[in-house]
Amino acid sequence: MTMPVMEAHLDADTLKAWARMIDDGPFSSLCWGERIAFGNPDSLTLLGGLAAWTDRVRLVTTVVVPQLHDPVMLAKALATGDMLCGGRLTVGLGVGGREEDYRAVAADPATQTIRGMAERVAVMRRVWAGEKVTESVLPVGPAPVQTGGPMLLVGTIGPKTIRSAAGWADGVAGTTLDLDADRQNELFDVARTAWAQAGKPAPHLATSFWFAIGEGDEPRVQVHRHLRRYMNWIPADVVDAMAPTTGWAGSEQELLDVLHRFEDIGTDEIHLIPTSSDIDQVRRAAEVVKEFTP
């Protein structure tokens, strides 16, 4: 389950309530994403809060853009988060789709590439291994709880990025706009092949989609409203054209059917992305997941 970090008018009580309900529920992971030029909470600051508010679920960044950060400081922050949550951190990384976020932190848009991401991952891996990356007296710490650092997932919908990331990533954090399981499986097959060619264990395969549970037309209206807010860098008429077929909206039974479709293609994890901060959406999704989980 993903936190409602892209919704308006959030406060600490709402975020804490969501985190604790997710941790108490049947979910395997708690996820949250990063944007800069937007009203969402800072991802790395939130990591500390989520580590304190949860005890069980894995904490998954979906995704952090390493080019928006100094890689040494990012490695230190993520290692600290891994320490605070007792080794429950998984780090999803991506190049990001919005140049405005790069400009907001004076990051070089020329680094918005697969290579730029991989170069920063290499620095982070060195920090987590305890190497001195500068002429400092001591290496940058703390050491992460997980040896070698957290599991890394590459966040992408493109086969080229997946192939490129096979050398450093442990899996894929994909996304599906239209919930086409066959198309998602084609991307997963790219990952399976690339990981095998790299001589690595099978990749962790995750995908995500926006969701709204309810009756009648309201769930689809909710998704549309969320997309209008979140996709503010895209012309509104384009978002309006996408909205009827983007994400999922429907009843609990229909969501259960979707989960089974993605289970059938070997998906290890589905990251549900809420389109409202109404915690009843978590409750209703939890009932579906309880029925889905053996």
Protein Blocks (a to p, Z undefined) as FASTA:
>chain_A
ZZfklbghiafklmmmmmmmmmmmmbfbdcddddfbdcbdcfklmmmmmmmmpckbccdd
ddddfklpcfklmmmmmmmmmmmnnopaccdddebjafklmmmnopafklmcfklmmmmm
mmmmmmmnopafbfcfbdcddddfbghiaadddddfbfklmmmmmmmmgbdcdddfklpa
klmmmmmmmmmmmmmmnopacddddddddddddehjllmmmmmmmmmmmmmmbcfklmmm
mmmmgcjdddfklmmmmmmmmmmnopabdcdddfbfbfklmmmmmmmmmmmpZZ
